Amino acid sequence: MIDHDRLFKELLTNFFPEFIQLFFPEISANWNPDSIEFLPQEVITDVTQGEKKIIDLIVKASWKNQPSLFIIHVEHQSYTEDNFNQRMFIYYARLHEKYALPIYPIVIYSHTSPTKIEPNCYEIKFLGESILQFNYQVIQLNRLHWQ
């Protein structure tokens, strides 16, 4: 059986600067691609369900002509999953707690169906008031015109 997730991560790792240049030109124009450091994968344990999840790709980089660092977190999803947006927030919170750096979260959806637009945020409301809104970037391959 082919491990598509592993192959996708390997592809992203090998072509990370090109990936950023293609989909996020503003970052590409302002970062130092020679500063890229792939960080070890993080294991996140969901204590309520007893599941362990591994964060796909964590990259530390620096800005051009600035000493400050930032993190790019890329998650690959090959299927639609209920509450995935909540999981993205949990990943963000854990990474922020560990690294205390700005984090740019990205999800790449590679499923063929459904073609409906996938969520790009997680929101917590209390008595109708938005208490928290966490946004992330989405690249949904089945909605791109590949031709």
Secondary structure, DSSP 8 states (H G I E B T S, - for coil): ---HHHHHHHHHHHTHHHHHHHH-HHHHHHEEEEEEEE----EEEETTTTEEEE--EEEEEEETT---EEEEEEEEESS--TTHHHHHHHHHHHHHHHH-S-EEEEEEE--SS--S----EEEEEETTEEEEEEE-EEEEGGGS---
